[in-house]
Amino acid sequence: MFVSDCLSINEKGNLAIGGCDTVELAKEYGTPLYVFDENQIRKNCRDYIKSIEDNYNGNGLVIYASKAFSCLEMCRICASENMGLDVVSGGELYTALKADFPAEKIFFHGNNKTKQELEFALANGVGRIIVDNLTELEMLNNLANEQGKTAKIMFRIKPGIDAHTHSFIRTGQIDSKFGFALETGEAMEAIKLAKIMKNVELCGVHCHIGSNIFEVEPFELAAKVMVEFIAKIKQETGIEIKELNLGGGFGIKYLSSDEPVAYGDYMGRVAKVVNDTCKKLSVAIPKILIEPGRSIVGSEGITLYTVGNVKEIPDIRTYVAVDGGMTDNPRYIMYQSKYEIMCANKANEPKTKVVTVAGKCCESGDLIQEDAKLQEVESGDIVAVLSTGAYNYSMASNYNRIPRPAAVMVNNGKARVIINRETYDDIITNDV
């Protein structure tokens, strides 16, 4: 019935998450409100780790892609689950370090890292820096020399795979701002250049073909291409690549009709490709790294809103206006992302209306869903948007000087604040 096992309808007929009544959460913490279920998040982490153990004899590491949802508490959870952490900015790195996340298990990504970010990463002993381009490689080598260090690196490779997803979130094909292309020879050029540099150590190669992918075949093909490249590196340079990062991009349930592949099934099929191709090409099986983000937190988070007004335009549309919008969930206006919505305080009632859920920003395009089924709602009702755990808080903004919402973590019927609601004073903190 639901997109996540952490959701249910309680004896009051209200939507519940992790044993907590969402209507009561809205009363206690206010709306808009992000809510996450800790137990299901931890289960997802453990399922991925088990898939590594089952398919690669434990020779791997699950790295949480923190861009999906980054905060101190999420970093602490990942650390306690023995995960690695993928960061893509100085801010995400700073958050991880403030949470006492082990620096040696942090992987620093990004297509245009600044000098200051690289210096910060080197000074704090980040485990791997995933190098995106030759300019970065040369700058990193020089900065590592200045600090008297050797930077452990991986190269981000474009394997040329066209994943079946939204064009904005395809990142594995040649026409992408990320990484080195195989077709042009620049990837091998980078390998050979790194070999002669004194302050970088090449540990592995990385690829990421896109996001929210439901097919296994693109991942299988990417794995085959990457192992073939590892074999070519060995043949041309003598370098034995010890680590292969196959990225993330695993699909989740945004709608009940979505059918993402089970983690273990995905890993089993990809592992067979890796193992068979390594055997065929006589290369050692590398340590396998994966980077789930959305699939760790996406379906395990919801957003709660309070209905302000319902505006019916006869024979055209019904607008349900809520107290949030594009400032806390810009994914609809960016990607036309589909979500399931429901009235949290009427969760056991049928969805009899087709509505457009509108935000409060001064923009005609500030919509959360169009032509979606919802229960009959009125002012004061609580609307829940499901599967908003990934890329909602992360992308939130202060447009119209609207404070960003609070976030709470629930666990077996108990809730705790993990991100405070912003105040108007927070809005003007940096004004001069």
Summary of the structure (lengths in Angstrom):
residues: 432
radius of gyration: 22.8
end to end distance: 51.0
largest distance: 71.8
contacts: 1523
relative contact order: 0.16
helix: 34%
strand: 25%
